[in-house]
Amino acid sequence: MARGVKRLSAKEVANLSKPGRYCDGGGLWLQIARGGTKSWLFRYQLDGRARAMVLGPVSAVTLAKAREKAAEASATLK
């Protein structure tokens, strides 16, 4: 069964360390840079082009707050 929105848990976010992007759903992504820095991204399309909005670092923005910010950004785009 496929998982939808809210794929990540707070524990997973804390434990992930491999560089890359991890989807939470609804356009929200956790990005881990090569140096280990973690940040939240909201990915969307505008005029047929992929865009990304940085929502803040994991150290300052919790998973719940990142989900709120992504929902607000999504509503603004609509």
N, C-alpha and C positions, 0 to 999 in steps of 0.2 A: 504494500500500500504506500503510495506517495505521500510525503509530508508536505504541508503547505506553509503558511506563514508561521512564524515563531519556531523555526527549526533549531535555533541555538538555545542553550541554557547558559545561565550566568557561570556555572561551573566549567562548562566547555570553553567559554570565552577566556576564563582565567587560565585554563590548562593548555590551550592551543599555543604553539610556538613556531610551527613551520611556516615560513613565508608563503603568502598567497592570499587569495580572497575567499571568504566563506560566507555563503548566502544564508540570511535569516528569513528571507521572503519579503514580499511587498516592496522590493527595491532596496532593502537595507542589507548592507554587506559589511563584514568585518575584514579589514585589510591589515595584514601583518607584513611589514617591510623587512628587507634583508637584515637590518640591524636589530630586529625584534620589536620595533615600535608598532603599537596597535592603534588603529583609528577606525572610526565609523564612516561609511560612505552611503550616500543615497544615490543610486544609479537610476537614470530615466532617459527617455528619448524626447527630443524637442526638434521640430522641423526635420524629422527623419535622421537625426544624428544622435549618437550615444553621448550622454553627459554624465558627470558625477559631481556631487556636492559633498564636501567634507562636513560632517556633523560634529567632529571633535575627537580628541583622543580618548581611549578607553579609561585612562586614569581619571578623567574629569567627567565623562559622560557614561552613565550606567546603561546597561542593555535596555532597561525599561524606558529611560529617557530618550535613548536613540530611537526606539520604536515610536515614541510620541513625536519626535522631531521628523521622522520619516513620514509619518501619517500626515502631519501638518504640511510638509513640503508637497506631498502627493495631492492633497486637497487644494493647495495653491495652484498647482499645475493644471488641475481640472477646471 
